[in-house]
Amino acid sequence: MSNLIQSPTSVSFYKGWYGKCGNEECLPFNLSDIKSKLKYVYQTSGLNDGYIVYNASLPDRFNIFKTLQCGHSYILILKPGSDTISIPHFITSSHGTDDFGRIVAECEPSLTPTPSITVTPSITPTITVSATPNLTPTVTPTVTPPPPELCDGFPHTLPGEHPLAVGGIRVQGVHKDAIVCHMGTTGGTGWNTVLKLNPSGDLAGVLVINGALLGSDIRYRHHDGVVYTGQISMGTSITILNKV
């Protein structure tokens, strides 16, 4: 267990490993239990192309992950405050700790026994020539691209529910039929902004942005076909999109 102490004047950074020690059961830790004291939680994406982010200021439906999972490493950023947060099975590591770099699922993983090798004698097969069967070709579905004029002037087109980052930006909670046109990023530490539609006030989803923006302009086509435009400001948590 680690006790994470808030700083009264600034955010606090903790890097650590969440896992099982000995015979203790390791269950997922629900981040909503400490949401009032959290700012962000980061973990490396599955493609190692940046970070995926838990943003404590957002409704959980907009976050890719909502729990700490056994065997994973995380960076937790706490809000300023005076409380101490206790997280079972979470071991912090820093430049001054002995367990720096621990990333396995258990403290002492069991060793895999060396398998014995069985030699199978080689058999010369008898080759029988048969008629070539008629093969049914596999049909690959065609993805319908967005209208070419929608993203004119934008180097990157990001479909809704796309699982990967495009041009350094990833979507969370964006409808599968929506499209985001953007200028790209430099890559680096992730941050996110909520897309809010004007004048309806509806939330369209979240953009996870890796690094600094190469341009602030954005164009968004909602799943109902209505087009919106706006500008993203670096570090701003909400981006207003105005109906064209």
KADAJO-V941886 format. One record per backbone hydrogen bond with DSSP energy under -1.0 kcal/mol. CO is the residue of the C=O (numbers start at 0). NH is the residue of the N-H. If there is no record, write none. Layout:
# KADAJO-V941886
co | nh
CO | NH
CO | NH
This chain:
# KADAJO-V941886
co | nh
1 | 86
3 | 84
6 | 80
11 | 77
13 | 75
14 | 92
15 | 73
16 | 90
17 | 70
19 | 106
20 | 23
28 | 67
29 | 32
30 | 33
33 | 36
36 | 78
38 | 55
39 | 76
40 | 53
41 | 74
42 | 51
44 | 47
49 | 44
51 | 42
53 | 40
54 | 57
58 | 61
59 | 62
65 | 30
67 | 28
68 | 71
71 | 17
73 | 15
74 | 41
75 | 13
76 | 38
76 | 39
77 | 11
82 | 5
84 | 3
86 | 1
86 | 89
88 | 18
90 | 16
93 | 96
98 | 101
104 | 19
146 | 149
150 | 153
155 | 181
157 | 179
158 | 161
165 | 168
166 | 184
167 | 209
168 | 165
169 | 207
171 | 205
174 | 177
177 | 159
178 | 220
179 | 157
180 | 218
181 | 155
183 | 213
188 | 210
190 | 208
192 | 206
193 | 238
194 | 203
195 | 240
196 | 200
197 | 242
201 | 196
204 | 194
205 | 171
206 | 192
207 | 169
208 | 190
209 | 186
211 | 185
215 | 231
217 | 229
218 | 180
219 | 227
220 | 178
221 | 224
225 | 221
226 | 243
227 | 219
228 | 241
229 | 217
232 | 235
236 | 193
238 | 195
240 | 197
241 | 228
